[in-house]
Amino acid sequence: MATDSWALAVDEQEAAVKSMTNLQIKEEKVRADTNGIIKTSTTAEKTDEEEKEDRAAQSLLNKLIRSNLVDNTNQVEVLQRDPNSPLYSVKSFEELRLKPQLLQGVYAMGFNRPSKIQENALPMMLAEPPQNLIAQSQSGTGKTAAFVLAMLSRVEPADRYPQCLCLSPTYELALQTGKVIEQMGKFYPELKLAYAVRGNKLERGQKISEQIVIGTPGTVLDWCSKLKFIDPKKIKVFVLDEADVMIATQGHQDQSIRIQRMLPRNCQMLLFSATFEDSVWKFAQKVVPEPNIIKLKREEETLDTIKQYYVLCSSRDEKFQALCNLYGAITIAQAMIFCHTRKTASWLAAELSKEGHQVALLSGEMMVEQRAAVIERFREGKEKVLVTTNVCARGIDVEQVSVVINFDLPVDKDGNPDNETYLHRIGRTGRFGKRGLAVNMVDSKHSMNILNRIQEHFNKKIERLDTDDLDEIEKIAN
Ligand SMILES: Nc1ncnc2c1ncn2[C@@H]1O[C@H](COP(=O)(O)OP(=O)(O)OP(=O)(O)O)[C@@H](O)[C@H]1O
């Protein structure tokens, strides 16, 4: 697939999408800025709409910063449509009897063996006759690679019409999946890919010849029905990626269902999601008839290996002073500092820089690509302190960080303790079960109350720390 024309087409499409993406991001930024002004005087409350945008941005961010498989040692739950049929699991890619070009593509990507979820998902997806699948596992566990492999094994490159259709929640996410197809399908020169995304305008009456189409539900629906660029009756594999992000967007659920209804009965339907709340499950059942189901549990985070403290302060400046005392007394390799609002985060980052710290700021105004670059630099150790807001850092794992400072305690939009976020910020999974240190800054009766409720929730004592007392600080470092 590495032909020049293919690459050129992708470049052109990408450029078109990019300019559109930038536009959209600018619009978001304007909206976000306006909200920011309102928020600083109230709380950093998010509207549902912003929340939804966050999910897609989060997902993209995770893809951009990930270079490796998140290996999960937890149990895989498999529910077969026909419980009497034998359950296959593979430990090598050879066992799958892939076409040689495809196996070559897999190895060229540096994959040596299937990931945990792929061990079970791949034999099901590649079975004859094709079987439907609903699969859930956390981001980075190999879902995309799995369904790309399924699409590439079913596609007939000599047939010049769309045979595989993949829905993504946003065009940026569609592009990311496209890149995986491009890499894995590298040894299929005749295989082509089309992006059904807004802004990719084709001439009316045209039929597309690309064998794989990736796009967002609205455009794909138009291409299948109104514009008839795609004949849905010829689709052999239908993939619905990031179902949880998908249904968070107004209209995407209905559009996806309408597309699914146009497909032939024997079309293989595959749905993937990082989370599996009720709404996702209901949607999944609507679009994937008679499914096999695979779930991979997330590794549980625990506070067991974390030393937790709180520092009592009376103002933002005092909190900053306490932070400086901490830094003055102990050697902190790398720390993440969480603030409630963007305003506080930028203020704190500026103050810390003035004190001579190498600080990176992760903020909501930044484009996703910029955020990814900041995280990358921090991961590489180029910056020692990462100051961020809760929303920006949600779901991002920076495993090497052993010190976490809650400059503001995490609260939800109603002002109640956000225990889940607290756990995710400072908790450690079994695998990364290194010792950690968490320091919470408390500056009002209200935040003390939040802290108490967090203690109660986890049934773990958070000790008081006096940052004016050097001996005491030194003790915590040991
Ligand atoms: N079998 C494998 N061996 C080694 N690396 C793999 C394997 N499968 C996937 N990867 C790599 O692991 C990373 C995560 O894989 P992938 O993107 O498929 O996960 P995902 O579950 O789809 O994540 P997301 O939900 O964020 O899309 C990628 O960098 C991918 O190239």
The ligand as a Gaussian input file, in Angstrom:
#p B3LYP/6-31G(d) Opt

LIG

0 1
 N        0.516000      -7.292000      19.886000
 C        1.149000      -6.141000      20.083000
 N        2.468000      -6.135000      20.404000
 C        3.131000      -4.985000      20.608000
 N        2.561000      -3.760000      20.511000
 C        1.256000      -3.698000      20.199000
 C        0.481000      -4.889000      19.959000
 N       -0.789000      -4.508000      19.673000
 C       -0.798000      -3.166000      19.715000
 N        0.416000      -2.674000      20.031000
 C        0.836000      -1.265000      20.210000
 O        0.327000      -0.849000      21.470000
 C       -0.209000       0.456000      21.416000
 C       -1.693000       0.414000      21.773000
 O       -2.403000      -0.373000      20.833000
 P       -3.817000       0.063000      20.259000
 O       -3.784000       1.462000      19.760000
 O       -4.236000      -0.986000      19.318000
 O       -4.684000       0.019000      21.605000
 P       -6.203000       0.427000      21.814000
 O       -6.736000      -0.485000      22.833000
 O       -6.880000       0.482000      20.512000
 O       -6.102000       1.865000      22.424000
 P       -7.203000       3.033000      22.225000
 O       -8.444000       2.579000      22.900000
 O       -6.579000       4.219000      22.865000
 O       -7.354000       3.179000      20.757000
 C        0.066000       0.960000      20.005000
 O        1.266000       1.705000      20.033000
 C        0.227000      -0.319000      19.189000
 O        1.062000      -0.133000      18.081000

